[in-house]
Amino acid sequence: MTPAQLLARIKKGETPPAILLLGPEAYERRRVKDALLASVAAEAVTQHDLAEVSVAEVVDDARALSLFASERVIWVVNAEAVLPRGRAAAAEEEEGETAGGSAASGDSPLPAYMKDPSPGVTLVFEAIRYDFEGDDKRKQDRVRKFYSAIGDVVELRRYAPHEARREAESLARAASLRLDAAALDLLVEALNADIARIAVEIEKLSLFGGQRTIGVDDIAALVPDARSTTVFALVNALGRRDRTRALEILDTLTREGEYLPLALAFLSTQFRMALVARESGLKSSQQIQSHFQRMGIPMWGSRADQVYQTVTKFGKPQLERAMKLIFEADRGLRDARPDDRIVMEQFVMRVTA
């Protein structure tokens, strides 16, 4: 189940008796929590921590009748804490694979409770420690197996960059905040598409901006970790072959202690996309956006505009030469005791020649 599907059920008054929130996405988890808590009185909300209490104690609380509230929400954090660790975990996994289930789940009182849940009580187990990919996936599967009696599992997956940008646009409109397209792109990029942090920064920017439009400089000045946004300004300046502006930005990056190989990596992506667009005969930003989206690469309008700008400023031979210069600059940055600024200044001078 997605968070949107659960929110729709809550709105219709069809809240499940038990919910497992699975995954690290904090923004959607907050939306779900706000919706659930708004559906009951403040005194009808209880929180438990499975690092401190047992599942049996949580179930006992759910079975207890309240004299003051007919509907209750019991929010349970650290749902992963009930799983065995170390050798016990290895033994459980081996036994679970042999038996086709989780050994630990047999000791849980949840299956019996779910056969006859308390009317008006909503149990919410929050398991946010593990992600859906990589090494976390096996651990998350163990969590799913332990709570297999709960049929309503909400997957809190991280936002993809294009999804985060779309949600950020919606948040900005709701806050009556005017953000130019480049500033919005840089906000999403600077915060690594973390929509929970983006929401906080949009609230701050709405208080700061008032009725004026927020630009790239405002993002760089106000958003934590936004020095990297200056990297994208360097990408744009080189994409326009604006040597003066590129050198000014490079000076800013150097004074702020930016890691220049990171800037070069972003430049490499920009020129590679432009070369692909040139070789594919793409003639507009819309064609570039559609082409990369069909390839499965997230691409929104303003990003496509940036790539198109680079395509119009550089012919195919110049783009190929720029890629060679990026390779040489990368090799120069890897030399023993290089002066990163000199290497990058030489690169800017040559690529804008």
PyMOL commands that set and color helices and strands:
alter all, ss='L'
color gray80, all
select helices_A, chain A and resi 3-11+26-38+42-44+55-63+79-82+86-99+104-107+110-115+136-146+161-174+181-190+195-209+216-222+227-239+243-255+260-279+285-294+301-313+316-333+340-351
alter helices_A, ss='H'
color red, helices_A
select strands_A, chain A and resi 18-22+45-49+72-77+121-127+153-155+178-179+213-214
alter strands_A, ss='S'
color yellow, strands_A
deselect
rebuild
show_as cartoon
